[in-house]
Amino acid sequence: MTLSGILAIFLVVLALVACAWPLGGYIYRTFVGERVRPDAVMVPVERAIYRLIGVNPEVEMDWKAYLRAMMVSNLVMALFAYAVFRLQGVLPLNPAHIPAMPPYLAFNTAASFITNTNWQNYAGEQSLSYLSQMIGITFLQFTSAATGLAAAMAFLRGLSRQKTDALGNFWVDLVKAHTRLLLPIAAILAVLLLALGVPETLSGPAVVHTLAGSMQTIARGPVATLEAIKQLGTNGGGFFNANSAHPFENPNAWTCILEIMGMGLIPTALVFTAGHFLRSRRLAIVLCTLLGAILLAGAYIVYAYEAAGNPILAHALGIHGPNMEGKEVRFGLPLTSLFVAATTAYTTGAVNAMHDSLMPLSGMVPLLFMMFNLIFGGKGVGLLNILMFLIIAVFISGLMVGRTPEIFGKKIEAREMKLATAAMLVHPFVILVPTAIAMALPSARASMGNPGLHGFTEVLYAFTSAAANNGSAFAGLNGNTPFYNISIGLVMLFGRYVSIIAMLAIAGSLAGKARIPETSGTLKVDTFAFGYVFVAVFIIVGALTFFPYLALGPIGEQLQLG
């Protein structure tokens, strides 16, 4: 580790938070209907869209109607994407003549992108036509991010309103997420990436003569537009199999910084948006400070262990220096380490280095971040997980002092706690049970690229990534088998929608309650003291749930290495 590397990581995170602060206020004003500068341009466009789809933007929905609209729209979009993948061989914009995707793989891919996971059991440049990349992949990268954002807005309305069943209109939230946020920022990011060397073309693969006199086929396509929403929407699914390690997706250190800031911009901003909704800017500062500190700690742990290198190479061969296996020299260790931590903290899943090549405890950092699933998290859903654990922390604190738990002036009662507990428990359930099943099946174990503890970590990482809707992988695992395509696809669906359903039900319950006046005995959640309790709760829950599996994986591997 060097001082310049430590400082570089800190400055990138600081710049990210500085950009997210004003964006959080803009998101709040947009979704509560206050006037914002883009209104003059966007309001006529949005009205035209509402007329086209037959929606009255003035009519709000209760939580059941909101959820029904969300689930139906997501089902239709997933079926559309599945059809595109299965029919791409006979559809246009396929200059490489790529055949149809097999059914199990098409199911996995559709489930992956509708859930904002972007797990890829295929090589994008070899398995998808340009049309599939644009109207299947890129389309879902926008809509899945907008869906998570809409769910977060509905929940915040439930917390901030009283004596009502209205949580907003899903269609209005979905449209605004696109027109006011994702499309404008993605367009700016795509232009910046283009300027820095990321290609954008509909021409087929380029065939060139090499200096050695042979022929080489170079894959290319509409990369910049996909790359922009891939990062901004915390999607992570790359145009190329090498993802953001590929020089066409991520040519240099400047694009690497842009991509890190792109993936973290909106999730960090949503913490400040929550502060505006709940009239508690101090809460936003507390959460952002603590979660940002955990993100930095994770990046520094990765940096430290990768900079220290592999002790086996040093002892057996006398090779000293950092562990550069699976890394791109053009990024350097500091940006690589921050990318590893950020892509799992923000549940993006993009990679600029191969996580399978990380040192054991470095590889445990992204695993832990996905197991916690609330170090900022993905678009909207990350904020839902943060608020879920806030409710659980308030409940535990209330029990310790003998008071009825309340949060933001609303009593937390049995119904809310049952739903919050269900939302919390589904995450470890869909990680640990499928991992155990996979390790019990010889055919599933045969997909592991490495034996022993590292192979176990590959399987554990795959299901953790799917449950957290992250999408990154320990690349040693061959996931393109019927078992993994189906099981990982189901884990992604359960990991995404069960918690959203539970949290919208909580929002509906809280919205109908009257706000209780604050008294001297009210537990203040906007203090660093409570913030430490909040962090302790999710760390203890995570440790009790996942430690045995981590001991069999990266911790055991580190002990073997020593």
C-alpha positions as CSV (number, residue, x, y, z in Angstrom):
1,M,0.0,0.0,0.0
2,T,1.1,3.5,-0.7
3,L,0.0,6.9,0.6
4,S,-1.0,8.0,-2.9
5,G,-3.1,4.9,-3.4
6,I,-4.9,5.3,0.0
7,L,-5.5,9.0,-0.8
8,A,-6.8,8.2,-4.4
9,I,-9.4,5.8,-3.0
10,F,-10.6,8.3,-0.4
11,L,-10.8,11.2,-3.0
12,V,-12.9,9.1,-5.4
13,V,-15.4,8.2,-2.7
14,L,-15.4,11.8,-1.5
15,A,-16.1,13.1,-5.0
16,L,-18.9,10.5,-5.3
17,V,-20.6,11.7,-2.1
18,A,-20.2,15.4,-3.1
19,C,-22.1,14.7,-6.4
20,A,-24.7,12.6,-4.7
21,W,-25.7,15.2,-2.1
22,P,-27.4,17.7,-4.5
23,L,-28.8,14.8,-6.6
24,G,-30.6,13.5,-3.5
25,G,-32.5,16.7,-3.2
26,Y,-33.3,16.7,-6.9
27,I,-34.8,13.2,-6.7
28,Y,-36.9,14.2,-3.7
29,R,-38.3,17.3,-5.4
30,T,-39.0,15.2,-8.6
31,F,-40.9,12.5,-6.9
32,V,-43.0,14.7,-4.5
33,G,-44.1,16.8,-7.5
34,E,-42.3,20.0,-6.7
35,R,-41.2,22.2,-9.6
36,V,-37.7,21.4,-11.0
37,R,-35.8,22.8,-14.0
38,P,-36.5,19.9,-16.5
39,D,-40.3,20.4,-16.1
40,A,-40.6,22.6,-19.2
41,V,-39.2,19.9,-21.4
42,M,-40.2,16.7,-19.6
43,V,-43.8,17.4,-18.5
44,P,-45.2,17.5,-22.1
45,V,-43.3,14.3,-22.9
46,E,-44.6,12.5,-19.7
47,R,-48.2,13.6,-20.4
48,A,-47.9,12.1,-23.9
49,I,-46.6,8.8,-22.4
50,Y,-49.5,8.7,-19.8
51,R,-52.0,9.2,-22.6
52,L,-50.4,6.5,-24.7
53,I,-50.5,3.9,-21.9
54,G,-53.9,5.1,-20.6
55,V,-52.8,6.2,-17.1
56,N,-54.2,9.1,-15.1
57,P,-51.2,10.5,-13.2
58,E,-53.5,12.1,-10.6
59,V,-54.8,8.8,-9.3
60,E,-52.7,7.2,-6.6
61,M,-52.5,3.6,-5.6
62,D,-52.6,1.7,-2.3
63,W,-49.8,-0.8,-1.7
64,K,-51.6,-3.7,-3.3
65,A,-52.4,-1.9,-6.5
66,Y,-48.9,-0.5,-6.6
67,L,-47.4,-4.0,-6.2
68,R,-49.8,-5.5,-8.7
69,A,-48.8,-2.9,-11.4
70,M,-45.1,-3.5,-10.6
71,M,-45.3,-7.3,-10.8
72,V,-47.4,-7.4,-13.9
73,S,-45.2,-5.0,-15.8
74,N,-42.0,-6.9,-14.7
75,L,-43.5,-10.2,-15.9
76,V,-44.4,-8.8,-19.3
77,M,-41.0,-7.3,-19.7
78,A,-39.3,-10.5,-18.7
79,L,-41.3,-12.5,-21.2
80,F,-40.6,-10.0,-23.9
81,A,-36.8,-10.3,-23.2
82,Y,-37.0,-14.1,-23.1
83,A,-38.7,-14.1,-26.6
84,V,-36.1,-11.8,-28.0
85,F,-33.3,-14.1,-26.8
86,R,-35.0,-17.2,-28.2
87,L,-35.7,-15.6,-31.5
88,Q,-32.6,-13.5,-32.1
89,G,-31.4,-15.9,-34.8
90,V,-34.2,-14.8,-37.1
91,L,-34.4,-11.2,-36.0
92,P,-32.5,-8.3,-37.6
93,L,-29.3,-6.5,-36.4
94,N,-27.4,-9.8,-36.2
95,P,-24.4,-9.3,-38.4
96,A,-22.4,-12.1,-36.7
97,H,-25.3,-14.5,-37.3
98,I,-25.5,-15.6,-33.7
99,P,-28.1,-18.4,-33.1
100,A,-31.0,-18.4,-30.6
101,M,-30.1,-18.7,-27.0
102,P,-30.9,-22.1,-25.4
103,P,-34.1,-22.2,-23.3
104,Y,-32.5,-22.6,-19.8
105,L,-29.9,-19.9,-20.5
106,A,-32.6,-17.6,-21.9
107,F,-34.6,-18.1,-18.7
108,N,-31.6,-17.3,-16.6
109,T,-30.7,-14.3,-18.6
110,A,-34.3,-12.8,-18.6
111,A,-34.6,-13.4,-14.8
112,S,-31.1,-11.9,-14.3
113,F,-31.8,-8.6,-16.1
114,I,-35.4,-8.1,-14.9
115,T,-34.2,-8.4,-11.3
116,N,-31.3,-5.9,-11.9
117,T,-28.8,-8.7,-11.2
118,N,-27.1,-9.1,-14.6
119,W,-25.6,-12.5,-13.8
120,Q,-24.2,-13.7,-17.1
121,N,-23.7,-17.4,-17.9
122,Y,-22.7,-16.4,-21.4
123,A,-20.2,-14.3,-23.3
124,G,-22.0,-11.3,-24.5
125,E,-20.0,-10.8,-27.7
126,Q,-20.6,-14.5,-28.7
127,S,-24.1,-15.2,-27.5
128,L,-26.2,-12.0,-28.2
129,S,-27.0,-10.1,-31.3
130,Y,-26.9,-6.3,-31.4
131,L,-30.7,-6.3,-31.2
132,S,-30.7,-8.5,-28.1
133,Q,-28.1,-6.3,-26.5
134,M,-30.2,-3.2,-27.2
135,I,-33.9,-4.2,-26.8
136,G,-33.3,-7.1,-24.4
137,I,-30.3,-6.2,-22.3
138,T,-30.1,-2.4,-22.3
139,F,-33.9,-2.1,-22.2
140,L,-34.1,-4.2,-19.0
141,Q,-31.1,-2.4,-17.5
142,F,-33.2,0.8,-17.6
143,T,-36.5,-0.6,-16.5
144,S,-35.2,-2.9,-13.7
145,A,-33.3,0.1,-12.2
146,A,-36.5,2.3,-12.5
147,T,-38.6,-0.4,-10.8
148,G,-36.3,-0.5,-7.8
149,L,-36.3,3.3,-7.6
150,A,-40.1,3.3,-7.8
151,A,-40.4,0.8,-4.9
152,A,-38.1,3.0,-2.7
153,M,-40.2,6.1,-3.4
154,A,-43.4,4.2,-2.5
155,F,-41.9,3.1,0.8
156,L,-40.6,6.6,1.7
157,R,-44.1,7.9,1.0
158,G,-45.5,5.3,3.4
159,L,-43.1,6.4,6.1
160,S,-43.7,10.1,5.7
161,R,-47.5,10.1,5.2
162,Q,-50.2,9.4,7.8
163,K,-53.8,8.2,7.8
164,T,-53.8,7.3,4.1
165,D,-53.5,4.2,2.0
166,A,-52.0,6.1,-1.0
167,L,-48.3,5.4,-1.9
168,G,-48.2,7.1,-5.3
169,N,-48.7,5.9,-8.8
170,F,-46.3,3.2,-10.0
171,W,-46.6,4.2,-13.7
172,V,-45.8,7.8,-12.9
173,D,-42.8,6.8,-10.7
174,L,-41.6,4.4,-13.5
175,V,-41.9,7.1,-16.2
176,K,-40.2,9.8,-14.0
177,A,-37.4,7.5,-13.1
178,H,-36.6,7.2,-16.8
179,T,-37.3,10.8,-18.0
180,R,-35.9,12.7,-15.0
181,L,-33.0,10.5,-13.9
182,L,-31.8,7.5,-15.8
183,L,-32.0,8.7,-19.4
184,P,-30.5,12.2,-19.0
185,I,-27.6,11.0,-16.8
186,A,-27.0,7.9,-18.9
187,A,-26.8,10.1,-22.0
188,I,-24.2,12.3,-20.4
189,L,-22.2,9.3,-19.1
190,A,-22.3,7.6,-22.5
191,V,-20.9,10.8,-24.3
192,L,-18.1,11.0,-21.7
193,L,-17.3,7.3,-22.2
194,L,-17.3,7.8,-26.0
195,A,-14.9,10.8,-25.6
196,L,-12.6,8.6,-23.6
197,G,-12.4,5.8,-26.1
198,V,-15.4,3.4,-25.6
199,P,-16.8,2.4,-29.0
200,E,-20.4,2.8,-30.2
201,T,-21.3,1.3,-33.6
202,L,-23.8,-1.0,-35.3
203,S,-21.1,-2.3,-37.7
204,G,-20.3,-6.0,-37.5
205,P,-17.1,-7.4,-36.0
206,A,-13.9,-5.9,-37.5
207,V,-11.5,-8.3,-39.3
208,V,-7.9,-7.0,-39.2
209,H,-4.5,-8.2,-40.3
210,T,-2.1,-8.6,-37.4
211,L,1.6,-7.8,-37.5
212,A,2.3,-11.5,-37.5
213,G,0.4,-11.8,-40.8
214,S,-2.6,-13.6,-39.5
215,M,-6.3,-12.5,-39.4
216,Q,-8.1,-11.5,-36.2
217,T,-11.8,-10.8,-35.6
218,I,-12.4,-8.0,-33.2
219,A,-15.9,-7.9,-31.6
220,R,-17.5,-4.4,-31.3
221,G,-20.9,-2.9,-31.1
222,P,-23.1,-0.3,-29.3
223,V,-20.9,-0.5,-26.2
224,A,-20.9,3.1,-24.8
225,T,-24.7,3.3,-24.4
226,L,-24.9,-0.1,-22.7
227,E,-21.9,0.7,-20.5
228,A,-23.5,3.9,-19.3
229,I,-26.7,2.4,-18.0
230,K,-24.9,-0.8,-16.9
231,Q,-23.0,1.3,-14.3
232,L,-25.7,4.0,-13.6
233,G,-28.4,1.5,-13.1
234,T,-26.3,-0.7,-10.8
235,N,-26.8,-3.5,-13.4
236,G,-23.3,-4.8,-14.1
237,G,-23.9,-7.0,-17.2
238,G,-21.2,-6.2,-19.7
239,F,-21.2,-6.2,-23.5
240,F,-18.1,-8.3,-23.4
241,N,-17.4,-11.4,-21.4
242,A,-14.4,-9.7,-19.6
243,N,-16.9,-6.9,-18.5
244,S,-15.2,-3.7,-17.3
245,A,-11.8,-5.3,-17.6
246,H,-12.2,-5.3,-21.4
247,P,-10.4,-2.2,-23.0
248,F,-13.5,-1.5,-25.1
249,E,-15.7,-1.2,-22.0
250,N,-13.2,0.5,-19.7
251,P,-10.1,1.8,-21.6
252,N,-8.2,3.8,-18.9
253,A,-8.1,5.1,-15.4
254,W,-10.4,8.0,-16.1
255,T,-13.2,5.7,-17.4
256,C,-12.6,3.5,-14.4
257,I,-13.3,6.5,-12.1
258,L,-16.3,7.4,-14.1
259,E,-17.7,3.9,-13.8
260,I,-17.1,3.8,-10.1
261,M,-18.9,7.1,-9.7
262,G,-21.7,6.0,-12.1
263,M,-22.5,2.9,-10.1
264,G,-22.5,4.7,-6.7
265,L,-24.2,8.0,-7.7
266,I,-27.9,7.3,-7.4
267,P,-27.7,4.7,-4.5
268,T,-25.8,7.2,-2.4
269,A,-28.1,10.1,-3.4
270,L,-31.1,8.1,-2.3
271,V,-29.8,8.2,1.3
272,F,-30.0,12.0,1.1
273,T,-33.4,11.6,-0.6
274,A,-34.6,9.6,2.4
275,G,-33.4,12.4,4.7
276,H,-35.5,14.9,2.8
277,F,-38.6,12.7,2.8
278,L,-38.3,12.0,6.6
279,R,-37.3,15.6,7.4
280,S,-34.1,14.4,8.9
281,R,-31.0,15.6,7.1
282,R,-28.9,14.4,10.1
283,L,-30.1,10.9,9.6
284,A,-28.8,11.0,6.0
285,I,-25.5,12.3,7.2
286,V,-25.2,9.6,9.9
287,L,-26.1,6.8,7.4
288,C,-23.8,8.1,4.6
289,T,-20.9,8.5,7.0
290,L,-21.1,5.0,8.5
291,L,-21.9,3.2,5.2
292,G,-19.1,5.2,3.4
293,A,-16.7,4.3,6.2
294,I,-17.5,0.6,5.7
295,L,-17.1,1.0,1.9
296,L,-13.7,2.6,2.4
297,A,-12.7,-0.1,5.0
298,G,-13.5,-2.8,2.5
299,A,-11.5,-1.1,-0.3
300,Y,-8.5,-0.7,2.0
301,I,-8.7,-4.4,3.1
302,V,-8.6,-5.5,-0.6
303,Y,-5.8,-3.1,-1.3
304,A,-3.7,-4.3,1.6
305,Y,-4.0,-8.0,0.9
306,E,-3.5,-7.6,-2.9
307,A,-0.5,-5.3,-2.3
308,A,1.1,-7.8,0.1
309,G,1.1,-10.4,-2.6
310,N,0.9,-14.2,-2.4
311,P,3.1,-15.6,0.4
312,I,3.4,-19.0,-1.3
313,L,5.1,-17.4,-4.3
314,A,7.4,-15.4,-2.0
315,H,8.3,-18.5,0.1
316,A,8.6,-21.1,-2.7
317,L,9.9,-19.1,-5.6
318,G,11.3,-15.9,-4.1
319,I,8.7,-13.8,-6.1
320,H,7.8,-10.7,-4.2
321,G,5.4,-7.9,-5.0
322,P,1.6,-7.4,-5.4
323,N,-0.8,-10.0,-6.5
324,M,-1.5,-8.9,-10.1
325,E,-3.1,-12.1,-11.4
326,G,-6.5,-11.3,-13.0
327,K,-5.9,-7.6,-12.9
328,E,-5.4,-4.8,-15.5
329,V,-2.2,-2.9,-15.1
330,R,-3.8,0.2,-16.6
331,F,-6.0,0.7,-13.5
332,G,-3.5,0.0,-10.8
333,L,-4.2,-1.6,-7.4
334,P,-6.0,1.4,-5.8
335,L,-8.7,1.7,-8.4
336,T,-9.0,-2.1,-8.8
337,S,-9.5,-2.4,-5.0
338,L,-12.1,0.3,-4.9
339,F,-13.9,-1.2,-7.9
340,V,-14.0,-4.6,-6.1
341,A,-15.6,-3.1,-3.0
342,A,-17.9,-0.6,-4.8
343,T,-19.3,-3.1,-7.3
344,T,-20.6,-5.3,-4.4
345,A,-21.5,-2.5,-2.0
346,Y,-23.7,-1.0,-4.7
347,T,-24.7,-4.5,-5.9
348,T,-23.7,-3.6,-9.4
349,G,-21.7,-6.7,-10.3
350,A,-19.4,-5.1,-13.0
351,V,-15.8,-6.2,-12.6
352,N,-12.5,-4.7,-13.7
353,A,-10.6,-7.6,-12.2
354,M,-11.3,-11.3,-11.8
355,H,-12.6,-11.8,-8.2
356,D,-11.6,-15.5,-8.5
357,S,-7.9,-14.4,-8.5
358,L,-8.2,-12.3,-5.3
359,M,-6.4,-13.3,-2.2
360,P,-8.8,-15.2,0.2
361,L,-9.6,-12.3,2.6
362,S,-9.7,-9.9,-0.3
363,G,-12.4,-12.1,-1.9
364,M,-14.3,-12.2,1.4
365,V,-14.9,-8.5,1.2
366,P,-17.2,-8.6,-1.8
367,L,-18.8,-11.7,-0.3
368,L,-19.5,-9.9,3.0
369,F,-20.9,-6.8,1.2
370,M,-23.3,-9.0,-0.7
371,M,-24.3,-10.9,2.4
372,F,-25.0,-7.6,4.2
373,N,-26.8,-6.3,1.1
374,L,-27.2,-2.8,2.5
375,I,-23.8,-1.0,2.1
376,F,-25.8,1.5,0.1
377,G,-27.0,-1.3,-2.1
378,G,-28.6,-1.1,-5.6
379,K,-31.2,1.3,-7.1
380,G,-33.9,1.7,-4.5
381,V,-33.7,-1.8,-3.2
382,G,-30.6,-1.0,-1.3
383,L,-32.4,1.8,0.5
384,L,-35.3,-0.6,1.3
385,N,-32.8,-2.9,3.0
386,I,-31.3,-0.1,4.9
387,L,-34.7,1.0,6.2
388,M,-35.7,-2.6,6.9
389,F,-32.7,-3.0,9.3
390,L,-33.4,0.4,10.8
391,I,-36.9,-0.9,11.7
392,I,-35.3,-4.1,13.2
393,A,-32.7,-2.0,15.1
394,V,-35.4,0.3,16.5
395,F,-37.5,-2.8,17.6
396,I,-34.5,-4.3,19.4
397,S,-33.6,-1.0,21.0
398,G,-37.2,-0.5,22.1
399,L,-37.3,-4.0,23.7
400,M,-34.1,-3.2,25.6
401,V,-35.5,0.0,27.2
402,G,-39.1,-1.3,27.7
403,R,-40.8,1.0,25.3
404,T,-43.1,0.4,22.3
405,P,-40.8,0.8,19.3
406,E,-41.5,3.7,17.0
407,I,-39.7,5.2,14.0
408,F,-40.3,8.6,12.4
409,G,-43.5,9.0,14.5
410,K,-45.0,5.6,13.6
411,K,-45.4,2.7,16.0
412,I,-43.7,-0.5,15.0
413,E,-46.1,-3.3,15.8
414,A,-46.3,-7.1,15.3
415,R,-47.4,-6.9,11.6
416,E,-44.4,-4.7,10.6
417,M,-41.9,-6.8,12.5
418,K,-43.2,-10.1,11.0
419,L,-42.9,-8.6,7.5
420,A,-39.4,-7.0,8.2
421,T,-38.2,-10.3,9.6
422,A,-39.5,-12.2,6.5
423,A,-37.7,-9.7,4.3
424,M,-34.5,-10.2,6.3
425,L,-34.6,-14.0,6.4
426,V,-35.3,-14.6,2.8
427,H,-31.8,-13.4,1.8
428,P,-29.8,-15.9,3.8
429,F,-32.3,-18.7,3.0
430,V,-31.9,-18.4,-0.8
431,I,-28.1,-18.3,-0.3
432,L,-27.4,-21.1,2.1
433,V,-30.0,-23.7,1.1
434,P,-29.1,-23.7,-2.7
435,T,-25.4,-23.7,-1.8
436,A,-25.9,-26.8,0.3
437,I,-27.9,-28.5,-2.4
438,A,-25.2,-27.7,-5.0
439,M,-22.5,-29.1,-2.8
440,A,-24.5,-32.3,-2.3
441,L,-24.9,-32.9,-6.1
442,P,-21.9,-34.4,-8.0
443,S,-23.1,-32.7,-11.2
444,A,-23.1,-29.3,-9.6
445,R,-19.7,-29.9,-8.0
446,A,-18.3,-30.8,-11.4
447,S,-18.8,-27.1,-12.5
448,M,-16.3,-25.9,-9.9
449,G,-13.1,-24.7,-11.6
450,N,-11.0,-25.3,-8.4
451,P,-11.1,-28.1,-5.8
452,G,-11.4,-27.7,-2.0
453,L,-12.2,-24.6,-0.2
454,H,-11.8,-22.3,-3.1
455,G,-14.2,-24.3,-5.2
456,F,-16.7,-24.1,-2.3
457,T,-16.3,-20.3,-2.3
458,E,-17.0,-20.2,-6.0
459,V,-20.4,-21.8,-5.4
460,L,-21.2,-19.7,-2.3
461,Y,-20.2,-16.6,-4.2
462,A,-22.5,-17.5,-7.1
463,F,-25.7,-17.9,-4.9
464,T,-24.8,-14.9,-2.8
465,S,-24.4,-12.7,-5.9
466,A,-27.7,-14.0,-7.2
467,A,-29.6,-13.4,-4.0
468,A,-28.1,-9.9,-3.6
469,N,-29.0,-9.1,-7.2
470,N,-25.4,-8.3,-7.8
471,G,-24.3,-10.5,-10.7
472,S,-20.5,-10.6,-10.2
473,A,-18.9,-14.1,-10.1
474,F,-15.9,-16.0,-9.1
475,A,-15.2,-16.8,-12.7
476,G,-13.9,-20.4,-12.0
477,L,-17.5,-21.7,-11.8
478,N,-19.2,-22.9,-15.0
479,G,-22.7,-21.7,-14.4
480,N,-24.0,-22.5,-17.9
481,T,-25.6,-25.8,-16.9
482,P,-29.3,-26.7,-16.5
483,F,-28.9,-26.9,-12.7
484,Y,-27.2,-23.5,-12.3
485,N,-29.3,-21.7,-14.9
486,I,-32.5,-22.8,-13.2
487,S,-31.4,-22.5,-9.5
488,I,-29.6,-19.2,-9.9
489,G,-32.5,-17.8,-11.9
490,L,-35.0,-18.8,-9.1
491,V,-32.7,-17.3,-6.4
492,M,-32.5,-14.0,-8.3
493,L,-36.3,-13.8,-8.5
494,F,-36.9,-14.7,-4.9
495,G,-34.1,-12.5,-3.7
496,R,-35.6,-9.5,-5.6
497,Y,-39.3,-9.7,-5.2
498,V,-40.0,-11.3,-1.8
499,S,-38.3,-8.4,0.1
500,I,-40.0,-5.8,-2.2
501,I,-43.4,-7.3,-1.5
502,A,-42.8,-7.4,2.3
503,M,-41.5,-3.8,2.3
504,L,-44.4,-2.4,0.3
505,A,-46.8,-4.2,2.7
506,I,-44.9,-2.4,5.6
507,A,-45.2,0.9,3.8
508,G,-49.0,0.4,3.4
509,S,-49.3,-0.4,7.0
510,L,-47.3,2.6,8.2
511,A,-49.0,5.0,5.9
512,G,-52.4,4.3,7.5
513,K,-51.1,5.1,11.0
514,A,-51.3,8.5,12.7
515,R,-48.0,10.2,13.5
516,I,-47.2,10.1,17.3
517,P,-45.8,13.4,18.8
518,E,-42.2,13.1,19.8
519,T,-41.5,13.0,23.5
520,S,-38.5,13.0,25.8
521,G,-38.6,9.2,25.7
522,T,-38.6,8.9,21.9
523,L,-35.6,7.0,20.6
524,K,-33.7,9.3,18.2
525,V,-32.5,7.5,15.2
526,D,-30.6,10.4,13.7
527,T,-27.7,10.2,16.0
528,F,-24.3,8.5,15.6
529,A,-25.0,6.5,18.8
530,F,-28.0,4.8,17.2
531,G,-26.1,4.6,14.0
532,Y,-23.5,2.4,15.8
533,V,-26.4,0.2,17.0
534,F,-27.7,-0.1,13.5
535,V,-24.3,-1.2,12.2
536,A,-23.9,-3.6,15.1
537,V,-27.3,-5.2,14.4
538,F,-26.6,-6.0,10.7
539,I,-23.1,-7.1,11.4
540,I,-24.1,-9.5,14.2
541,V,-27.0,-10.9,12.2
542,G,-24.7,-11.4,9.2
543,A,-22.0,-13.0,11.3
544,L,-24.3,-15.4,13.1
545,T,-25.9,-16.4,9.8
546,F,-23.0,-16.7,7.4
547,F,-19.8,-17.3,9.5
548,P,-19.9,-21.1,9.3
549,Y,-20.0,-20.9,5.5
550,L,-17.3,-18.2,5.4
551,A,-15.1,-20.4,7.7
552,L,-15.4,-23.2,5.1
553,G,-14.5,-20.8,2.3
554,P,-12.3,-17.7,2.4
555,I,-11.3,-17.9,6.1
556,G,-10.3,-21.5,5.8
557,E,-8.5,-20.8,2.6
558,Q,-6.5,-18.0,4.2
559,L,-5.6,-20.3,7.1
560,Q,-4.4,-22.9,4.6
561,L,-2.4,-20.2,2.8
562,G,-0.7,-19.2,6.0
